[in-house]
Structure formats: structure tokens, C-alpha cells
Amino acid sequence: MKFSELSTDRAADVLCEVSVYALNILTDDELRESLKAQIDAEKPQTAGERYAIGAQKIGQWIPLILKKHREDTLGILAAVNETTVEAVKKQSVLKTMWQIQEIVKDKDMQNFFKSCASEAKA
């Protein structure tokens, strides 16, 4: 489900739930260094190019994220899709991967994660 499709009340609840999980992932030094190294290897010239490269490479980080932050990832999926972590664990892997891709492509959710990442650096 796209973030923009949620009611204001539900969106507030989702943001509260997701922020805890997102900070666990976004403050992981190993993930951040992996991301930075892969983006820097492409030699981007602008912030837009850095962002585009990051978006293209997200599939490469999913295994590492799922290995180190499985419960955080499942918590985010459950909150955004208005279900439980147990339900996410039981659904097909294809559905889970589709949900991850939808979150990654959701501009509103990207902006939220960017703001979390900015605060995590501060």
C-alpha cells in the first residue's frame, strides 16, 4: 500500500511504528558503508545522480538488510500494509519482495526514510 493512500490517522500510526524499525536499519554502519561504497564507485556528480544510483542498487542490499534486520524489515512491511509481522512471515516470498519494491518506489515513503537518515546522522 502506498503511504499516500493511508488516512491521516493511520499514516500517523504507521510513521510511529515504522520510525523505530527504520532507525535500526538506517543507523547500521555496515549498511551505510556498503551503500556509500557502491554509490561512490559509480562516481556520481550530483545529488540526483547519487540518489538514482542508490535506487538502482537497492536490490543488492535487500539480502544484507534481511540478514541483519529481518524483524525490522518485517515490522515495516506489516505497518505499511496494515497487517501483522506473523502474517508477513507466512505470505509468499514473491508477495514480500513485491511489497519491498513498492515501499522503495513510494516517493512519500522515500522522503520519510531520507528524513530518518538525516536525523540518524545528526
KOLTIGU-710487 format. One record per atom (N, C-alpha, C): residue number from 0; residue in one letter; chain; atom name; x negated, y negated, z negated. Coordinates in pm, 1 decimal, always signed. Layout:
BEGIN
(rodo NUM, "a", "A", "CA", (X, Y, Z)) ...
***
This chain:
BEGIN
(rodo 0, "m", "A", "N", (-84.4, +117.8, +0.0)) (rodo 0, "m", "A", "CA", (+0.0, +0.0, +0.0)) (rodo 0, "m", "A", "C", (-89.0, -124.3, +0.0)) (rodo 1, "k", "A", "N", (-54.3, -220.1, +81.6)) (rodo 1, "k", "A", "CA", (-129.5, -345.0, +86.7)) (rodo 1, "k", "A", "C", (-96.5, -428.1, -36.4)) (rodo 2, "f", "A", "N", (-198.1, -495.5, -85.9)) (rodo 2, "f", "A", "CA", (-182.0, -578.3, -204.5)) (rodo 2, "f", "A", "C", (-73.5, -683.7, -183.6)) (rodo 3, "s", "A", "N", (-69.7, -741.3, -65.2)) (rodo 3, "s", "A", "CA", (+27.0, -847.1, -35.6)) (rodo 3, "s", "A", "C", (+171.4, -796.5, -33.4)) (rodo 4, "e", "A", "N", (+190.6, -665.9, -27.3)) (rodo 4, "e", "A", "CA", (+325.4, -609.2, -26.2)) (rodo 4, "e", "A", "C", (+382.7, -591.3, -166.5)) (rodo 5, "l", "A", "N", (+299.6, -607.8, -268.7)) (rodo 5, "l", "A", "CA", (+345.3, -590.7, -406.0)) (rodo 5, "l", "A", "C", (+420.6, -714.2, -453.2)) (rodo 6, "s", "A", "N", (+513.8, -694.1, -544.9)) (rodo 6, "s", "A", "CA", (+580.5, -808.8, -606.7)) (rodo 6, "s", "A", "C", (+478.1, -881.3, -693.9)) (rodo 7, "t", "A", "N", (+504.7, -1004.6, -725.7)) (rodo 7, "t", "A", "CA", (+412.6, -1082.5, -809.3)) (rodo 7, "t", "A", "C", (+390.2, -1013.2, -942.8)) (rodo 8, "d", "A", "N", (+496.6, -964.8, -1003.6)) (rodo 8, "d", "A", "CA", (+486.4, -898.2, -1132.1)) (rodo 8, "d", "A", "C", (+400.4, -772.4, -1122.6)) (rodo 9, "r", "A", "N", (+426.9, -691.0, -1020.9)) (rodo 9, "r", "A", "CA", (+349.6, -567.3, -1004.3)) (rodo 9, "r", "A", "C", (+205.1, -598.5, -966.1)) (rodo 10, "a", "A", "N", (+184.8, -700.5, -883.6)) (rodo 10, "a", "A", "CA", (+48.9, -739.0, -843.8)) (rodo 10, "a", "A", "C", (-34.2, -778.4, -965.9)) (rodo 11, "a", "A", "N", (+26.6, -850.3, -1058.0)) (rodo 11, "a", "A", "CA", (-44.5, -889.1, -1180.5)) (rodo 11, "a", "A", "C", (-86.9, -765.3, -1259.2)) (rodo 12, "d", "A", "N", (+3.8, -667.8, -1269.4)) (rodo 12, "d", "A", "CA", (-29.8, -543.2, -1338.9)) (rodo 12, "d", "A", "C", (-141.8, -468.4, -1267.6)) (rodo 13, "v", "A", "N", (-133.4, -461.0, -1134.6)) (rodo 13, "v", "A", "CA", (-235.4, -391.6, -1055.9)) (rodo 13, "v", "A", "C", (-370.8, -458.3, -1074.1)) (rodo 14, "l", "A", "N", (-374.9, -591.0, -1069.0)) (rodo 14, "l", "A", "CA", (-502.1, -661.8, -1087.2)) (rodo 14, "l", "A", "C", (-562.8, -632.2, -1223.7)) (rodo 15, "c", "A", "N", (-479.3, -628.9, -1325.9)) (rodo 15, "c", "A", "CA", (-529.4, -596.7, -1459.8)) (rodo 15, "c", "A", "C", (-587.6, -455.8, -1463.9)) (rodo 16, "e", "A", "N", (-518.1, -361.2, -1404.2)) (rodo 16, "e", "A", "CA", (-564.7, -221.9, -1403.0)) (rodo 16, "e", "A", "C", (-691.5, -206.6, -1319.3)) (rodo 17, "v", "A", "N", (-689.8, -264.8, -1200.6)) (rodo 17, "v", "A", "CA", (-798.8, -247.3, -1105.1)) (rodo 17, "v", "A", "C", (-926.7, -317.0, -1151.6)) (rodo 18, "s", "A", "N", (-914.8, -429.8, -1218.6)) (rodo 18, "s", "A", "CA", (-1033.4, -507.0, -1255.3)) (rodo 18, "s", "A", "C", (-1129.3, -427.0, -1343.1)) (rodo 19, "v", "A", "N", (-1077.3, -347.1, -1434.4)) (rodo 19, "v", "A", "CA", (-1162.8, -265.8, -1521.1)) (rodo 19, "v", "A", "C", (-1243.1, -166.5, -1437.8)) (rodo 20, "y", "A", "N", (-1174.4, -98.3, -1348.0)) (rodo 20, "y", "A", "CA", (-1241.7, +0.2, -1263.0)) (rodo 20, "y", "A", "C", (-1338.9, -67.1, -1166.7)) (rodo 21, "a", "A", "N", (-1296.5, -178.0, -1109.1)) (rodo 21, "a", "A", "CA", (-1380.2, -247.5, -1010.9)) (rodo 21, "a", "A", "C", (-1510.6, -295.6, -1073.6)) (rodo 22, "l", "A", "N", (-1503.7, -348.8, -1193.8)) (rodo 22, "l", "A", "CA", (-1625.3, -396.5, -1258.5)) (rodo 22, "l", "A", "C", (-1723.2, -283.0, -1285.5)) (rodo 23, "n", "A", "N", (-1671.9, -164.9, -1319.3)) (rodo 23, "n", "A", "CA", (-1760.8, -49.8, -1339.2)) (rodo 23, "n", "A", "C", (-1837.0, -17.2, -1211.8)) (rodo 24, "i", "A", "N", (-1770.1, -24.6, -1099.5)) (rodo 24, "i", "A", "CA", (-1834.3, +6.0, -971.4)) (rodo 24, "i", "A", "C", (-1925.5, -108.2, -927.6)) (rodo 25, "l", "A", "N", (-1875.9, -229.8, -935.8)) (rodo 25, "l", "A", "CA", (-1949.8, -344.5, -883.6)) (rodo 25, "l", "A", "C", (-2071.9, -382.0, -965.7)) (rodo 26, "t", "A", "N", (-2078.3, -337.0, -1089.7)) (rodo 26, "t", "A", "CA", (-2196.4, -366.4, -1171.6)) (rodo 26, "t", "A", "C", (-2297.2, -252.6, -1171.2)) (rodo 27, "d", "A", "N", (-2275.6, -152.3, -1088.3)) (rodo 27, "d", "A", "CA", (-2367.4, -39.3, -1076.8)) (rodo 27, "d", "A", "C", (-2488.6, -83.9, -994.8)) (rodo 28, "d", "A", "N", (-2602.5, -91.3, -1060.3)) (rodo 28, "d", "A", "CA", (-2724.3, -139.4, -993.8)) (rodo 28, "d", "A", "C", (-2765.8, -52.6, -875.8)) (rodo 29, "e", "A", "N", (-2752.6, +79.3, -888.3)) (rodo 29, "e", "A", "CA", (-2791.1, +168.0, -778.3)) (rodo 29, "e", "A", "C", (-2705.8, +142.2, -654.5)) (rodo 30, "l", "A", "N", (-2575.7, +127.4, -673.6)) (rodo 30, "l", "A", "CA", (-2487.9, +98.7, -559.9)) (rodo 30, "l", "A", "C", (-2520.3, -36.3, -497.9)) (rodo 31, "r", "A", "N", (-2540.9, -135.1, -582.5)) (rodo 31, "r", "A", "CA", (-2569.5, -269.8, -532.5)) (rodo 31, "r", "A", "C", (-2700.2, -272.3, -452.9)) (rodo 32, "e", "A", "N", (-2802.0, -203.2, -503.4)) (rodo 32, "e", "A", "CA", (-2930.6, -199.6, -432.8)) (rodo 32, "e", "A", "C", (-2919.0, -123.5, -300.9)) (rodo 33, "s", "A", "N", (-2842.4, -16.0, -299.5)) (rodo 33, "s", "A", "CA", (-2821.0, +59.6, -176.2)) (rodo 33, "s", "A", "C", (-2751.7, -27.6, -72.5)) (rodo 34, "l", "A", "N", (-2649.0, -96.9, -114.8)) (rodo 34, "l", "A", "CA", (-2575.9, -187.6, -26.6)) (rodo 34, "l", "A", "C", (-2667.7, -296.3, +27.7)) (rodo 35, "k", "A", "N", (-2741.6, -359.5, -61.1)) (rodo 35, "k", "A", "CA", (-2830.5, -468.8, -21.1)) (rodo 35, "k", "A", "C", (-2937.0, -419.2, +77.6)) (rodo 36, "a", "A", "N", (-2994.8, -303.1, +50.8)) (rodo 36, "a", "A", "CA", (-3098.2, -249.0, +139.3)) (rodo 36, "a", "A", "C", (-3042.9, -218.9, +277.8)) (rodo 37, "q", "A", "N", (-2924.6, -160.0, +284.0)) (rodo 37, "q", "A", "CA", (-2867.2, -126.5, +413.7)) (rodo 37, "q", "A", "C", (-2829.4, -251.4, +491.9)) (rodo 38, "i", "A", "N", (-2777.8, -350.0, +423.6)) (rodo 38, "i", "A", "CA", (-2741.6, -474.9, +492.5)) (rodo 38, "i", "A", "C", (-2867.0, -548.7, +537.0)) (rodo 39, "d", "A", "N", (-2966.5, -558.7, +448.4)) (rodo 39, "d", "A", "CA", (-3089.9, -630.1, +482.8)) (rodo 39, "d", "A", "C", (-3163.8, -564.6, +598.6)) (rodo 40, "a", "A", "N", (-3151.6, -431.9, +611.2)) (rodo 40, "a", "A", "CA", (-3218.4, -360.1, +720.2)) (rodo 40, "a", "A", "C", (-3166.4, -404.6, +856.6)) (rodo 41, "e", "A", "N", (-3043.8, -452.9, +861.1)) (rodo 41, "e", "A", "CA", (-2983.8, -499.6, +986.5)) (rodo 41, "e", "A", "C", (-3023.3, -643.1, +1020.2)) (rodo 42, "k", "A", "N", (-3089.0, -710.5, +927.9)) (rodo 42, "k", "A", "CA", (-3136.1, -848.4, +945.3)) (rodo 42, "k", "A", "C", (-3024.9, -946.8, +983.9)) (rodo 43, "p", "A", "N", (-2922.2, -954.9, +901.4)) (rodo 43, "p", "A", "CA", (-2813.8, -1049.7, +932.5)) (rodo 43, "p", "A", "C", (-2861.2, -1193.8, +918.7)) (rodo 44, "q", "A", "N", (-2805.9, -1281.5, +999.9)) (rodo 44, "q", "A", "CA", (-2844.2, -1422.1, +998.9)) (rodo 44, "q", "A", "C", (-2747.4, -1509.7, +919.5)) (rodo 45, "t", "A", "N", (-2622.1, -1465.8, +908.7)) (rodo 45, "t", "A", "CA", (-2521.2, -1547.0, +841.1)) (rodo 45, "t", "A", "C", (-2447.4, -1462.0, +738.1)) (rodo 46, "a", "A", "N", (-2373.8, -1530.2, +650.4)) (rodo 46, "a", "A", "CA", (-2292.9, -1459.4, +551.5)) (rodo 46, "a", "A", "C", (-2187.9, -1373.1, +622.0)) (rodo 47, "g", "A", "N", (-2134.1, -1423.5, +732.5)) (rodo 47, "g", "A", "CA", (-2035.7, -1347.8, +809.3)) (rodo 47, "g", "A", "C", (-2093.7, -1218.6, +863.7)) (rodo 48, "e", "A", "N", (-2216.4, -1225.2, +912.1)) (rodo 48, "e", "A", "CA", (-2282.4, -1104.6, +962.3)) (rodo 48, "e", "A", "C", (-2307.2, -1005.6, +848.7)) (rodo 49, "r", "A", "N", (-2347.5, -1055.8, +731.1)) (rodo 49, "r", "A", "CA", (-2369.0, -968.1, +614.4)) (rodo 49, "r", "A", "C", (-2238.8, -896.1, +579.7)) (rodo 50, "y", "A", "N", (-2130.2, -970.8, +579.7)) (rodo 50, "y", "A", "CA", (-2000.1, -913.6, +546.1)) (rodo 50, "y", "A", "C", (-1959.4, -808.0, +649.2)) (rodo 51, "a", "A", "N", (-1976.4, -839.1, +776.7)) (rodo 51, "a", "A", "CA", (-1939.3, -744.8, +883.4)) (rodo 51, "a", "A", "C", (-2020.8, -615.8, +872.6)) (rodo 52, "i", "A", "N", (-2149.4, -628.7, +846.3)) (rodo 52, "i", "A", "CA", (-2234.5, -510.2, +831.2)) (rodo 52, "i", "A", "C", (-2188.7, -428.5, +710.8)) (rodo 53, "g", "A", "N", (-2159.3, -496.3, +599.8)) (rodo 53, "g", "A", "CA", (-2111.8, -427.5, +480.1)) (rodo 53, "g", "A", "C", (-1984.3, -350.3, +506.0)) (rodo 54, "a", "A", "N", (-1892.1, -411.1, +577.5)) (rodo 54, "a", "A", "CA", (-1764.8, -345.7, +608.3)) (rodo 54, "a", "A", "C", (-1786.7, -222.3, +696.2)) (rodo 55, "q", "A", "N", (-1882.5, -230.6, +790.1)) (rodo 55, "q", "A", "CA", (-1911.1, -117.2, +877.6)) (rodo 55, "q", "A", "C", (-1975.8, -1.4, +802.1)) (rodo 56, "k", "A", "N", (-2052.0, -33.3, +699.0)) (rodo 56, "k", "A", "CA", (-2129.2, +68.0, +627.5)) (rodo 56, "k", "A", "C", (-2053.7, +131.0, +510.4)) (rodo 57, "i", "A", "N", (-1934.0, +83.2, +481.1)) (rodo 57, "i", "A", "CA", (-1862.4, +130.0, +362.3)) (rodo 57, "i", "A", "C", (-1848.3, +281.7, +359.1)) (rodo 58, "g", "A", "N", (-1828.6, +343.3, +474.0)) (rodo 58, "g", "A", "CA", (-1814.1, +488.5, +478.9)) (rodo 58, "g", "A", "C", (-1935.6, +561.8, +425.6)) (rodo 59, "q", "A", "N", (-2053.1, +501.8, +438.1)) (rodo 59, "q", "A", "CA", (-2174.8, +563.9, +389.2)) (rodo 59, "q", "A", "C", (-2183.5, +560.3, +236.2)) (rodo 60, "w", "A", "N", (-2113.9, +465.8, +175.0)) (rodo 60, "w", "A", "CA", (-2121.1, +453.7, +28.6)) (rodo 60, "w", "A", "C", (-2013.1, +533.5, -41.6)) (rodo 61, "i", "A", "N", (-1909.6, +574.7, +29.7)) (rodo 61, "i", "A", "CA", (-1799.2, +645.9, -35.2)) (rodo 61, "i", "A", "C", (-1849.3, +770.4, -108.7)) (rodo 62, "p", "A", "N", (-1935.2, +854.5, -50.4)) (rodo 62, "p", "A", "CA", (-1982.2, +971.5, -126.8)) (rodo 62, "p", "A", "C", (-2054.7, +932.7, -256.1)) (rodo 63, "l", "A", "N", (-2137.4, +830.5, -251.7)) (rodo 63, "l", "A", "CA", (-2207.7, +786.6, -372.6)) (rodo 63, "l", "A", "C", (-2110.5, +729.1, -474.7)) (rodo 64, "i", "A", "N", (-2015.2, +650.8, -426.8)) (rodo 64, "i", "A", "CA", (-1915.3, +594.7, -517.4)) (rodo 64, "i", "A", "C", (-1833.1, +706.8, -581.0)) (rodo 65, "l", "A", "N", (-1791.1, +803.0, -501.9)) (rodo 65, "l", "A", "CA", (-1711.8, +913.6, -556.5)) (rodo 65, "l", "A", "C", (-1793.5, +1001.3, -651.0)) (rodo 66, "k", "A", "N", (-1921.6, +1013.6, -625.7)) (rodo 66, "k", "A", "CA", (-2006.8, +1093.5, -713.9)) (rodo 66, "k", "A", "C", (-2023.9, +1026.0, -849.1)) (rodo 67, "k", "A", "N", (-2053.1, +897.2, -846.7)) (rodo 67, "k", "A", "CA", (-2083.2, +825.9, -971.2)) (rodo 67, "k", "A", "C", (-1961.1, +763.3, -1037.0)) (rodo 68, "h", "A", "N", (-1860.3, +731.9, -959.1)) (rodo 68, "h", "A", "CA", (-1744.9, +657.5, -1010.7)) (rodo 68, "h", "A", "C", (-1612.1, +719.0, -964.7)) (rodo 69, "r", "A", "N", (-1602.7, +849.3, -972.5)) (rodo 69, "r", "A", "CA", (-1482.1, +918.0, -926.5)) (rodo 69, "r", "A", "C", (-1358.2, +869.9, -1002.8)) (rodo 70, "e", "A", "N", (-1365.4, +867.4, -1134.0)) (rodo 70, "e", "A", "CA", (-1249.2, +827.3, -1213.2)) (rodo 70, "e", "A", "C", (-1212.2, +681.7, -1187.5)) (rodo 71, "d", "A", "N", (-1312.3, +595.6, -1169.6)) (rodo 71, "d", "A", "CA", (-1284.1, +455.7, -1137.3)) (rodo 71, "d", "A", "C", (-1213.3, +445.0, -1002.7)) (rodo 72, "t", "A", "N", (-1263.4, +518.7, -904.0)) (rodo 72, "t", "A", "CA", (-1203.5, +516.4, -770.5)) (rodo 72, "t", "A", "C", (-1060.3, +568.4, -774.5)) (rodo 73, "l", "A", "N", (-1039.5, +677.6, -844.8)) (rodo 73, "l", "A", "CA", (-905.1, +734.7, -855.1)) (rodo 73, "l", "A", "C", (-811.7, +640.1, -930.3)) (rodo 74, "g", "A", "N", (-864.9, +570.7, -1030.4)) (rodo 74, "g", "A", "CA", (-784.8, +473.4, -1103.7)) (rodo 74, "g", "A", "C", (-740.6, +358.2, -1015.0)) (rodo 75, "i", "A", "N", (-830.6, +311.3, -929.6)) (rodo 75, "i", "A", "CA", (-796.4, +204.3, -835.5)) (rodo 75, "i", "A", "C", (-688.4, +253.0, -738.6)) (rodo 76, "l", "A", "N", (-708.8, +371.9, -682.5)) (rodo 76, "l", "A", "CA", (-609.8, +426.0, -588.7)) (rodo 76, "l", "A", "C", (-474.1, +442.6, -655.2)) (rodo 77, "a", "A", "N", (-472.7, +492.0, -777.1)) (rodo 77, "a", "A", "CA", (-346.7, +511.9, -848.4)) (rodo 77, "a", "A", "C", (-276.8, +378.4, -872.8)) (rodo 78, "a", "A", "N", (-351.0, +279.1, -916.9)) (rodo 78, "a", "A", "CA", (-290.7, +148.0, -945.9)) (rodo 78, "a", "A", "C", (-234.6, +84.3, -819.5)) (rodo 79, "v", "A", "N", (-312.8, +82.1, -714.9)) (rodo 79, "v", "A", "CA", (-270.9, +16.5, -590.7)) (rodo 79, "v", "A", "C", (-151.9, +88.6, -527.0)) (rodo 80, "n", "A", "N", (-150.1, +220.1, -537.9)) (rodo 80, "n", "A", "CA", (-44.3, +298.8, -473.8)) (rodo 80, "n", "A", "C", (+69.3, +334.0, -568.9)) (rodo 81, "e", "A", "N", (+69.7, +271.9, -684.3)) (rodo 81, "e", "A", "CA", (+177.1, +286.8, -782.3)) (rodo 81, "e", "A", "C", (+207.5, +433.0, -814.1)) (rodo 82, "t", "A", "N", (+100.8, +504.2, -850.7)) (rodo 82, "t", "A", "CA", (+115.0, +644.7, -889.1)) (rodo 82, "t", "A", "C", (+20.2, +670.3, -1005.4)) (rodo 83, "t", "A", "N", (-4.0, +796.2, -1036.4)) (rodo 83, "t", "A", "CA", (-94.0, +831.4, -1145.5)) (rodo 83, "t", "A", "C", (-224.6, +887.4, -1091.1)) (rodo 84, "v", "A", "N", (-325.4, +887.3, -1175.6)) (rodo 84, "v", "A", "CA", (-453.4, +946.7, -1136.7)) (rodo 84, "v", "A", "C", (-433.1, +1095.3, -1107.7)) (rodo 85, "e", "A", "N", (-352.5, +1161.2, -1187.6)) (rodo 85, "e", "A", "CA", (-326.5, +1304.1, -1165.0)) (rodo 85, "e", "A", "C", (-265.0, +1328.6, -1027.7)) (rodo 86, "a", "A", "N", (-172.2, +1241.9, -987.1)) (rodo 86, "a", "A", "CA", (-109.8, +1257.7, -855.1)) (rodo 86, "a", "A", "C", (-212.5, +1237.2, -743.9)) (rodo 87, "v", "A", "N", (-301.7, +1142.1, -761.2)) (rodo 87, "v", "A", "CA", (-406.3, +1117.6, -660.9)) (rodo 87, "v", "A", "C", (-497.9, +1239.3, -652.2)) (rodo 88, "k", "A", "N", (-532.0, +1297.0, -766.4)) (rodo 88, "k", "A", "CA", (-619.2, +1415.3, -767.0)) (rodo 88, "k", "A", "C", (-556.0, +1532.3, -692.2)) (rodo 89, "k", "A", "N", (-423.6, +1542.9, -696.0)) (rodo 89, "k", "A", "CA", (-354.0, +1656.2, -634.6)) (rodo 89, "k", "A", "C", (-320.9, +1635.7, -486.8)) (rodo 90, "q", "A", "N", (-326.3, +1510.2, -439.4)) (rodo 90, "q", "A", "CA", (-290.8, +1486.0, -299.6)) (rodo 90, "q", "A", "C", (-403.3, +1533.9, -207.6)) (rodo 91, "s", "A", "N", (-374.3, +1541.9, -80.0)) (rodo 91, "s", "A", "CA", (-474.2, +1590.4, +15.4)) (rodo 91, "s", "A", "C", (-589.7, +1490.9, +26.2)) (rodo 92, "v", "A", "N", (-704.4, +1544.6, +59.1)) (rodo 92, "v", "A", "CA", (-823.2, +1460.5, +74.3)) (rodo 92, "v", "A", "C", (-803.7, +1360.1, +188.3)) (rodo 93, "l", "A", "N", (-730.9, +1399.1, +292.4)) (rodo 93, "l", "A", "CA", (-706.3, +1307.1, +403.6)) (rodo 93, "l", "A", "C", (-625.0, +1186.4, +358.0)) (rodo 94, "k", "A", "N", (-526.4, +1210.7, +273.4)) (rodo 94, "k", "A", "CA", (-446.8, +1100.3, +221.0)) (rodo 94, "k", "A", "C", (-533.0, +1008.9, +134.5)) (rodo 95, "t", "A", "N", (-618.1, +1068.7, +53.4)) (rodo 95, "t", "A", "CA", (-707.3, +988.7, -31.6)) (rodo 95, "t", "A", "C", (-801.1, +903.8, +53.2)) (rodo 96, "m", "A", "N", (-860.3, +962.2, +155.2)) (rodo 96, "m", "A", "CA", (-952.2, +887.3, +241.9)) (rodo 96, "m", "A", "C", (-876.8, +775.8, +315.0)) (rodo 97, "w", "A", "N", (-755.0, +802.8, +358.1)) (rodo 97, "w", "A", "CA", (-673.5, +701.1, +424.3)) (rodo 97, "w", "A", "C", (-646.8, +585.7, +327.6)) (rodo 98, "q", "A", "N", (-614.8, +617.5, +202.1)) (rodo 98, "q", "A", "CA", (-587.8, +513.2, +103.0)) (rodo 98, "q", "A", "C", (-712.2, +428.9, +76.6)) (rodo 99, "i", "A", "N", (-827.8, +493.1, +70.3)) (rodo 99, "i", "A", "CA", (-953.1, +418.4, +51.8)) (rodo 99, "i", "A", "C", (-974.2, +324.3, +169.4)) (rodo 100, "q", "A", "N", (-954.2, +374.2, +290.7)) (rodo 100, "q", "A", "CA", (-971.3, +290.5, +409.9)) (rodo 100, "q", "A", "C", (-874.5, +173.1, +409.2)) (rodo 101, "e", "A", "N", (-751.6, +196.4, +365.8)) (rodo 101, "e", "A", "CA", (-652.2, +88.5, +359.8)) (rodo 101, "e", "A", "C", (-695.2, -19.9, +260.9)) (rodo 102, "i", "A", "N", (-748.7, +19.8, +147.6)) (rodo 102, "i", "A", "CA", (-796.5, -78.0, +49.7)) (rodo 102, "i", "A", "C", (-913.9, -156.3, +106.6)) (rodo 103, "v", "A", "N", (-1004.5, -86.8, +172.6)) (rodo 103, "v", "A", "CA", (-1122.5, -152.4, +230.2)) (rodo 103, "v", "A", "C", (-1082.5, -253.3, +337.3)) (rodo 104, "k", "A", "N", (-977.7, -223.4, +413.7)) (rodo 104, "k", "A", "CA", (-933.9, -313.6, +521.4)) (rodo 104, "k", "A", "C", (-841.7, -424.8, +472.6)) (rodo 105, "d", "A", "N", (-788.8, -413.8, +352.8)) (rodo 105, "d", "A", "CA", (-692.9, -510.9, +299.5)) (rodo 105, "d", "A", "C", (-766.1, -639.9, +260.0)) (rodo 106, "k", "A", "N", (-743.6, -746.6, +335.0)) (rodo 106, "k", "A", "CA", (-813.6, -874.1, +312.2)) (rodo 106, "k", "A", "C", (-790.4, -928.7, +172.1)) (rodo 107, "d", "A", "N", (-667.4, -917.7, +120.8)) (rodo 107, "d", "A", "CA", (-639.3, -967.6, -13.8)) (rodo 107, "d", "A", "C", (-716.1, -888.2, -118.6)) (rodo 108, "m", "A", "N", (-723.7, -757.9, -100.1)) (rodo 108, "m", "A", "CA", (-798.0, -675.3, -194.7)) (rodo 108, "m", "A", "C", (-947.6, -702.6, -181.9)) (rodo 109, "q", "A", "N", (-996.5, -725.7, -60.6)) (rodo 109, "q", "A", "CA", (-1137.5, -760.7, -41.5)) (rodo 109, "q", "A", "C", (-1171.3, -888.4, -117.7)) (rodo 110, "n", "A", "N", (-1084.3, -986.4, -108.0)) (rodo 110, "n", "A", "CA", (-1108.3, -1112.2, -179.3)) (rodo 110, "n", "A", "C", (-1112.1, -1089.7, -329.6)) (rodo 111, "f", "A", "N", (-1026.1, -1003.5, -379.9)) (rodo 111, "f", "A", "CA", (-1026.7, -972.0, -522.0)) (rodo 111, "f", "A", "C", (-1158.9, -907.1, -561.3)) (rodo 112, "f", "A", "N", (-1205.2, -808.5, -484.6)) (rodo 112, "f", "A", "CA", (-1330.3, -741.0, -517.0)) (rodo 112, "f", "A", "C", (-1448.8, -837.1, -506.1)) (rodo 113, "k", "A", "N", (-1443.7, -927.3, -409.3)) (rodo 113, "k", "A", "CA", (-1551.0, -1027.7, -397.9)) (rodo 113, "k", "A", "C", (-1555.9, -1113.7, -523.4)) (rodo 114, "s", "A", "N", (-1439.3, -1154.6, -572.4)) (rodo 114, "s", "A", "CA", (-1438.4, -1238.4, -692.4)) (rodo 114, "s", "A", "C", (-1489.2, -1159.3, -812.7)) (rodo 115, "c", "A", "N", (-1457.0, -1030.9, -820.1)) (rodo 115, "c", "A", "CA", (-1509.9, -946.5, -928.6)) (rodo 115, "c", "A", "C", (-1662.2, -935.0, -917.5)) (rodo 116, "a", "A", "N", (-1710.4, -916.7, -794.6)) (rodo 116, "a", "A", "CA", (-1854.4, -903.9, -775.3)) (rodo 116, "a", "A", "C", (-1925.8, -1033.0, -812.7)) (rodo 117, "s", "A", "N", (-1868.4, -1145.1, -778.6)) (rodo 117, "s", "A", "CA", (-1928.3, -1275.2, -813.4)) (rodo 117, "s", "A", "C", (-1935.8, -1291.5, -963.7)) (rodo 118, "e", "A", "N", (-1829.2, -1254.6, -1033.7)) (rodo 118, "e", "A", "CA", (-1828.5, -1266.8, -1178.5)) (rodo 118, "e", "A", "C", (-1923.3, -1166.8, -1242.7)) (rodo 119, "a", "A", "N", (-1938.3, -1049.5, -1182.3)) (rodo 119, "a", "A", "CA", (-2027.7, -949.5, -1237.6)) (rodo 119, "a", "A", "C", (-2172.9, -995.2, -1230.1)) (rodo 120, "k", "A", "N", (-2206.4, -1074.1, -1127.3)) (rodo 120, "k", "A", "CA", (-2343.1, -1124.8, -1112.3)) (rodo 120, "k", "A", "C", (-2373.2, -1234.0, -1212.4)) (rodo 121, "a", "A", "N", (-2270.6, -1310.3, -1250.1)) (rodo 121, "a", "A", "CA", (-2290.6, -1426.8, -1339.9)) (rodo 121, "a", "A", "C", (-2328.5, -1386.8, -1479.5)) 
***
